[in-house]
Amino acid sequence: MSGCVIFTVLGYMAEKRNEEVADVAKDTGPSLLFITYAEAITNMPASTFFAIIFFLMLITLGLDSTFAGLEGVITAVLDEYSELLRKRREWFVLGLVIVCYLGALSTLTYGGAFVVKFFEEYATGAAIIAVVFLESIAVSWFYGMKRFCRDVKEMLGFSPGWFWQICWFAISPIFLLVRLAMRAILDQLITDLIL
């Protein structure tokens, strides 16, 4: 759905500017969001309504992503240290939110755009793919496919079919490893071209 909205807005901007879509979308990241889309919305009929709806969508998207990520961390830590933190859950959550807030303050400084770019470049992409690759290996190879399927059957009432077992055991790890290798090769090629 978001892809439909993105390309609709870019097409609208290209038509208004009498340019190609590739020329309109040359900005990436926050500038695409806060400059190009804002300009597109101001040129639309009923621009105030669309601006309000657009930024409400951004706020709800940000809050939803934050709550989902924090709840994952909170649940994992509380499950691991339940005896220690059971009675102090609210204090733990408050401490975690304060740490996240202090960490995010750096994005509001004059160099905040560089901090955001740094996080985009090094905290996502290859790092997440590497973690997912290691998780898939740990679950399917070390924990064992039989035990994992037995756990799934206990939770859902049925055992996963052979297709899913093959995907978890072989296809996913191979795909993720190829993705990591391609990222490393492309990064090296780009570095060689720059130098």
C-alpha positions as CSV (number, residue, x, y, z in Angstrom):
1,M,0.0,0.0,0.0
2,S,2.8,2.4,0.9
3,G,4.5,1.7,-2.5
4,C,1.3,2.7,-4.2
5,V,1.2,6.0,-2.3
6,I,4.9,6.6,-2.9
7,F,4.8,6.1,-6.6
8,T,1.6,8.0,-7.0
9,V,3.1,11.1,-5.3
10,L,6.3,10.8,-7.3
11,G,4.3,10.5,-10.5
12,Y,2.3,13.5,-9.5
13,M,5.4,15.5,-8.9
14,A,7.0,14.4,-12.1
15,E,3.9,15.5,-14.0
16,K,3.8,18.9,-12.3
17,R,7.5,19.5,-12.9
18,N,7.4,18.1,-16.4
19,E,10.4,15.8,-15.5
20,E,11.0,12.1,-15.3
21,V,10.2,10.2,-12.1
22,A,13.9,9.3,-11.7
23,D,14.7,13.0,-11.6
24,V,12.1,13.8,-9.0
25,A,13.1,10.8,-6.8
26,K,16.8,11.6,-6.8
27,D,16.6,12.6,-3.2
28,T,16.6,9.7,-0.7
29,G,15.9,9.2,3.0
30,P,14.6,12.1,5.1
31,S,14.9,14.6,2.3
32,L,12.5,12.6,0.1
33,L,10.1,12.4,2.9
34,F,10.2,15.9,4.3
35,I,11.0,18.0,1.2
36,T,9.7,16.2,-1.9
37,Y,6.5,14.8,-0.3
38,A,5.8,18.1,1.5
39,E,6.2,20.0,-1.8
40,A,3.9,17.5,-3.5
41,I,1.2,17.8,-0.8
42,T,1.3,21.6,-0.9
43,N,0.5,21.5,-4.7
44,M,-2.4,19.1,-4.3
45,P,-6.0,20.3,-4.0
46,A,-7.1,20.3,-0.3
47,S,-3.5,20.4,0.7
48,T,-4.2,21.1,4.3
49,F,-6.2,18.0,4.7
50,F,-3.6,15.8,3.0
51,A,-0.8,17.4,5.0
52,I,-2.6,16.6,8.3
53,I,-3.3,13.0,7.1
54,F,0.3,12.5,5.9
55,F,1.9,13.7,9.1
56,L,-0.6,11.8,11.3
57,M,0.4,8.7,9.3
58,L,4.1,9.5,10.0
59,I,3.5,9.9,13.7
60,T,1.5,6.7,14.0
61,L,4.0,4.8,12.0
62,G,6.8,6.0,14.2
63,L,5.0,5.3,17.4
64,D,4.0,1.8,16.2
65,S,7.5,0.9,15.2
66,T,8.9,2.2,18.5
67,F,6.4,0.4,20.6
68,A,6.9,-2.9,18.7
69,G,10.6,-2.7,19.0
70,L,10.6,-1.7,22.6
71,E,8.1,-4.4,23.5
72,G,10.3,-7.0,21.9
73,V,13.3,-6.0,24.0
74,I,11.2,-5.6,27.2
75,T,9.6,-9.1,26.8
76,A,13.0,-10.8,26.0
77,V,14.7,-9.2,29.0
78,L,11.8,-9.8,31.4
79,D,11.5,-13.4,30.3
80,E,15.3,-13.9,30.9
81,Y,15.5,-12.2,34.2
82,S,11.9,-12.7,35.5
83,E,12.9,-13.3,39.1
84,L,14.9,-10.1,39.3
85,L,12.6,-7.8,37.3
86,R,9.1,-9.1,37.9
87,K,8.3,-6.6,40.6
88,R,10.2,-3.8,39.0
89,R,8.8,-4.0,35.4
90,E,7.8,-0.3,35.3
91,W,11.2,0.9,36.5
92,F,12.9,-1.3,33.9
93,V,10.7,0.1,31.1
94,L,11.3,3.6,32.3
95,G,15.0,3.1,32.3
96,L,14.9,1.6,28.8
97,V,12.8,4.4,27.5
98,I,15.2,7.0,29.0
99,V,18.2,5.2,27.5
100,C,16.5,5.2,24.1
101,Y,15.6,8.9,24.5
102,L,19.2,9.9,25.4
103,G,20.5,7.9,22.4
104,A,18.0,9.6,20.1
105,L,19.0,13.1,21.2
106,S,22.1,13.0,19.0
107,T,19.8,13.0,16.0
108,L,18.5,16.5,17.0
109,T,21.8,18.2,16.9
110,Y,23.3,20.1,14.0
111,G,25.0,16.9,12.9
112,G,21.8,14.9,13.4
113,A,21.5,14.1,9.7
114,F,24.9,12.5,9.7
115,V,24.0,10.4,12.8
116,V,20.8,9.2,11.0
117,K,22.8,8.4,7.9
118,F,25.4,6.6,10.0
119,F,22.6,4.4,11.6
120,E,21.0,3.8,8.2
121,E,24.4,2.7,6.8
122,Y,25.8,0.6,9.6
123,A,23.0,-0.4,12.0
124,T,20.7,-1.8,9.4
125,G,21.1,-3.8,6.2
126,A,24.1,-6.2,6.5
127,A,24.0,-6.2,10.3
128,I,20.3,-7.3,10.5
129,I,20.9,-9.9,7.7
130,A,23.8,-11.3,9.6
131,V,21.8,-11.7,12.8
132,V,18.9,-13.3,10.9
133,F,21.4,-15.7,9.2
134,L,22.9,-16.7,12.5
135,E,19.5,-17.1,14.1
136,S,18.3,-19.4,11.2
137,I,21.5,-21.5,11.5
138,A,21.1,-21.7,15.3
139,V,17.4,-22.8,15.2
140,S,17.5,-25.2,12.2
141,W,21.0,-26.7,12.6
142,F,21.9,-26.5,16.3
143,Y,18.5,-26.6,18.0
144,G,17.4,-29.2,15.5
145,M,14.6,-29.3,12.9
146,K,12.8,-32.2,14.7
147,R,12.7,-30.3,18.0
148,F,11.7,-27.1,16.3
149,C,8.9,-28.8,14.4
150,R,7.8,-30.5,17.6
151,D,7.6,-27.1,19.3
152,V,5.6,-25.7,16.5
153,K,3.2,-28.6,16.6
154,E,2.8,-28.1,20.4
155,M,2.0,-24.4,19.9
156,L,-0.1,-24.6,16.7
157,G,-1.5,-28.1,16.8
158,F,0.1,-29.2,13.5
159,S,3.6,-29.9,12.3
160,P,5.1,-27.8,9.5
161,G,5.3,-29.5,6.1
162,W,8.4,-30.5,4.3
163,F,8.5,-27.3,2.2
164,W,8.9,-25.2,5.3
165,Q,11.5,-27.5,6.8
166,I,13.6,-27.3,3.6
167,C,13.2,-23.5,3.6
168,W,14.3,-23.2,7.2
169,F,17.1,-25.8,6.9
170,A,18.7,-24.9,3.6
171,I,17.1,-22.2,1.4
172,S,16.9,-19.4,3.9
173,P,20.5,-19.7,5.2
174,I,21.9,-20.0,1.7
175,F,19.8,-17.0,0.5
176,L,21.0,-14.9,3.4
177,L,24.6,-16.0,3.0
178,V,24.5,-15.0,-0.7
179,R,22.9,-11.7,0.2
180,L,25.7,-11.0,2.8
181,A,28.4,-12.0,0.3
182,M,26.9,-9.8,-2.4
183,R,26.8,-6.9,0.0
184,A,30.4,-7.3,0.9
185,I,31.5,-7.6,-2.8
186,L,29.5,-4.5,-3.8
187,D,30.8,-2.5,-0.9
188,Q,34.4,-3.5,-1.9
189,L,33.7,-2.6,-5.6
190,I,32.3,0.8,-4.5
191,T,35.3,1.4,-2.3
192,D,37.7,0.5,-5.1
193,L,35.9,2.9,-7.5
194,I,36.0,5.8,-5.0
195,L,39.7,5.3,-4.2
